[in-house]
Amino acid sequence: MQYPFRCLCFLVCLLAACAVPPQRADRELTELLELLPGTYSGTAPVPRATDGSTQAIHHKIAPIDAPQFGARVYYYQLSTGGPDGRPLQQKIFAFDSSQGRAGNRMRAWVFAPGQVAANLEQRPGDWNAVDPATMLSFPEACAFQWSALSRGFEGVVTRTRCTFESRSFGQAVSPDMRYAVFPERFEWQESLHGADGQVLASTGGKLVAARD
């Protein structure tokens, strides 16, 4: 059977996971890391609320110098109530910047509640003391894959390729996650699926926060 040239290109893209040339990956990583840092404010549903109520949330993404994670490292904090509110999530993001890579990948580590004080980016003396072994990490297959969009970038993790054992849920969990950043906003979407495929936790769809 003969395939049209366009179909052949599509099949090659699928087999190669749509790899991008290294020079393009370097350029896109530079542009992404110029755009990603900042603070963003929006709203999110109150967990377990049945009346549709929402709460103010605040995202913070800041570069830090923590070579134990890699060369391109960022601190992420999700807070409720504003930039000085109670942290809901605290993470470390590390971008792969190896030469010759075929795309842009970002690994994530998660702090346990109360493991570090809020606003780690403001305390350079604490950065090197953070031990990756004391944090929740994920398999390589759970790294975010970043790609360019019109005016921005998105990073995704899909449950078809990422599964990990969750101590919180006591079972294997498969996440669908998406971050997207644009000059004026940050988008966040997440759902966690249990071993039976049922949703264990979710943002309830795409949430949008405006750049402050």
Secondary structure, DSSP 4 states (H G I P E B T S, - for coil): ----HHHHHHHHHHHTTT---HHHHHHHHHHHHHHS-EEEEEEEEPTT-SS--EEEEEEEEEEE--TTT-SEEEEEEEEESSTTSEEEEEEEEEE---TT-SSEEEEEEEPPTTSS-S-GGG-HHHHTT--GGGSB---GGGSEEEEEETTEEEEEE-TTT--EEETTTTEEEEEEEEEEE-SSEEEEEEEEE-TTS-EEEE-SS-EEEEE-
